Amino acid sequence: MNLKPDVTVAAVVARSGRFLFVEEAIHGKLLLNQPAGHVEEGETLLDAVVREAREESAWRFVPRHLLGVYLWRNPATRRAILRFAFTGTVADHDASQMLDRGIERTVWLGREQLLANSGRLRSPLVLRCVDDYLRGARLPLESVACLDLETAPEAQAIAV
């Protein structure tokens, strides 16, 4: 089996017992997801999650911790997703900003409200990230690194 997952990021934000979600139109259905998306060429994981959160929710996301790394294969498409989920805070909401294509709106929901909408979750990763957050899963941001020839002395030594 040749595994080539899509690398994605997600912003998990809690405030007053509720979590930030986006409602996105997928194949004619409104599904719930954390602000999330693909890492673009040349982008670090942290840059990607900040960008995706802003594009999808109009909030400025400040990552504080790595929540976890999740590998999921969509049983319908067999597509593999490798998700790096980050926790953090949001500020500087821009209500006039157009949201990313397909995003209808943002909503703040508690876990019970999310469970009541379990048939509308984009993937099982949505609830798993909430549950991991609630159980206190947190890793330092230093757990993820972006190394290239400019930033990694070891890589520079190898390349010479």
Secondary structure, DSSP 8 states (H G I E B T S, - for coil): -----EEEEEEE-EETTEEEEEEEEETTEEEEE-SEEE--TT--HHHHHHHHHHHHHS-EEEEEEEEEEEEEE-TTT--EEEEEEEEEEEE---TTS---TTEEEEEEE-HHHHHHTGGGBSSHHHHHHHHHHHTT--EEGGGS----TTT-HHHHHHH-
